Amino acid sequence: MTYSLVAVDIPSGLLGVVVASGSIAVGSRVPWGKAGVAAAATQAYTNPLLGKWIVELIAEGYSPKDAVAQALHNDSNPQLRQVAAVDASGRAAVFAGKEIPEPHLEVSGEGFACIGNLLKTREVVKEMCRIYIENNALPFPVRLLHALKAGHVEGGDARGDRSAAILVFGRHPIYGDEYGKLVDLRVDLSSDPVNDLIKIYSTLSKE
């Protein structure tokens, strides 16, 4: 009951996830990643371990497609899951189980993947992808947030959006890849979480 975008900015090596949902605290379970390796989103009837497993498998050398398949093989009920992953080289993969909420859509391309379920309309995912692709001159976190806002404007979660998050992974100036969280922001309960998230990021980026 969520919509997400996972992506990599090849020139900078940054990886990121943005997500919004009609559920609360979506940032606590859907987005995953590791600097220099991969980013993933796990949603629908969420098994948060899938994101962890997918990133770990890609770190071991699996392609995103194979990592998603192997992680789902370890899941007790994969038909309830919707996942997306992208690795640092730009390879992307998506999966949607047969029992996830409708309407849903999965779109992937070079360096990105967009997924959503229980959407107001499938245009939510299509608009996220379009805005992400068209705004390639923007700073990577801003580009991700523009895409999330596009999905929100298109209708977002059919229940109404209540939480949102952004994670961006890259080489930390002090802690290197071992920490690697350059942006980690969440709005856990709000009547307007996407715009609140954008305001928080804008405030922090000016400091």
N, C-alpha and C positions, 0 to 999 in steps of 0.2 A: 504494500500500500504506500508506494514510495517512488520517487524518480531521482535518478543519479546520472552523473557523467564522470567517467574516469579518463585520464589523458596524460600524455607525456609531451613536453616541449623539447623536441630533439636538440635545438641549438644550445639550450641552457642545461639540459639534462634533468630538469625539474619534472616531477610526477605529481599528480593531484587528483583529488576526488571532491566533488560537490554533491550535496544531497539535500532533499527536502521531503517531508512526509506529513501525513495527517496524524501519525503517531507522535508521542512525545519522545524527546531525547534520542532522535535518530542517529546523531553523531556518536553515540556510545556503542553502536553495534554494526552499522552498515559500512562505513569507510575504513579501508586498511591500506597499508603501503610500507615500503622501505626504500630509503634513498638509494638511487643507482640500480634498483632491481625492478620494482613493479608497483602498481596501484590496483586495488580491487574494490568492488562493491558487492555486498551480499544482502539480498532483500526478499520481498514477498513474505512468506512465513519464515522469518529470518533464522538461519543457523549462522551465528557470528563466527563459528569456527571455520567456516568455508573461506572467509577472507584471509584468515591467518594461514590456513593450509595452502591456499593458492599462492600467496606471496612466498612462502617457504619453498614450495615446489619450484617456482620460477627461479629462486635463488640457487636451487640445486641444479638448474640447467634445463628444466622443462620449458617448452613453449607455453604461452598462455592457453592455447587450445588444449594441450595435453594436461596442463596443470589443472584447468577447470574440470576436465573429464576425470582425472584421478581423484580430485577432492570430492567430487560428487559420488564417485564410486565408494568413498568412505562414509557417505551420508546415509542415514537410515531411511530418508524419504525425499529423494532428490526432486520428485515431481512437484514438490511444494516450494521449490527455490527458484530464484532469478538472480543471476550473477553476471558480472562483467569484470574483465581484467585487461590491463595493458602493461607491456614490459618496457624497459628503458630503450629498446631498439625500435619501438613503435608497433610491434605486433599486438593485435587485440583479439579478444574472444568474448562471446556472450553465450548465455544459456537461459532458457525459460522452460520450467517444468509444465506439464500438462494441466496441473491443478492450481496454478497461480491465479489470482484475481484478474478478471477482465474489466475494462480493456487493458491490454498490455502491448508493449512494443520493445524491440531490441534492434539497435542500429550500431554498426561498427564500421570503422574506416582506419586508414593509416594514422596511428597515434591516438585514437580515441574510441570510446564505446559509450553509448547512451542507452539506458534501460528505464522502464517504468511500468508499474502495474496499478490497478484500481485508479486509473487516470480519469480526469474529466473528459479527455479526448486523446486519441493517439497523437494528435498534433503537438502535444506537450513535448514528447521525445523528438519529433521532427524539428520543432523550433529550436530546441536546445542544440541539436547538431548543427543546424543552419547558422545560428548565431556564433557558435564556437568556431566553425570553419571560416566564417566571414571576418571575424575579428582577430586575425592572426598577428596583427601589428601591436596589439595591446600587451601589457605585462601579463604573464601567465596567470597569476591569481585573479586579476581583474577579468581576464578573458573567461575563466571558469565561472566567476560570479555573474557575468553578463549572460552566459548560457543558462545558468540556474534561474536568473530573473526572467528570461524568455519563457522557460517552462512554466514558471509561476503565473506570468501574465496570460499564458495560453489556457490556464485553468488548474494546473497542478494536480494535486491529489483530489479525487472526487469528493472526499469528506471535508476538504479545506485543509490548507497547510497549517501545521502547529509547531514544527521544529525544522531546523536546517543546520548544516555544518559544511565547513571547508577544511581540508587537509592538504598541505603542499609539502612534498618531501624533496630534499636536496642536501648538498654538503653544507653542514652547519659551520659558520665561521670559527666557532670555538671547539665544538664537539665532533666535527667531521660527519661521516656517514653513520656512525654508531647511534647517534641520536637522530639527526636528519630531519626533524620536524621544523620547517621554516615558518609555516602557518598552521595553527591548530585552533580553530574557533568554532563555537557551538552556540546555538540558541535552542534551549531545550523545551520551552513552552511559551508560545506567543500567538497572538492573533494575526501577526504579520511577520513570520520568522525570516523570510527571505530578505525583505527590506531591512529588517533589524540586523541581519548578518552583514549586509552590505554596509550599513552605517558603522558597525563595529570595525570592519576591516578598513573603511575609509578613515576613521578616527585614528586607528593604530598606525596606518601607513603615513600619516602626517606628523607623527611624533618623532 
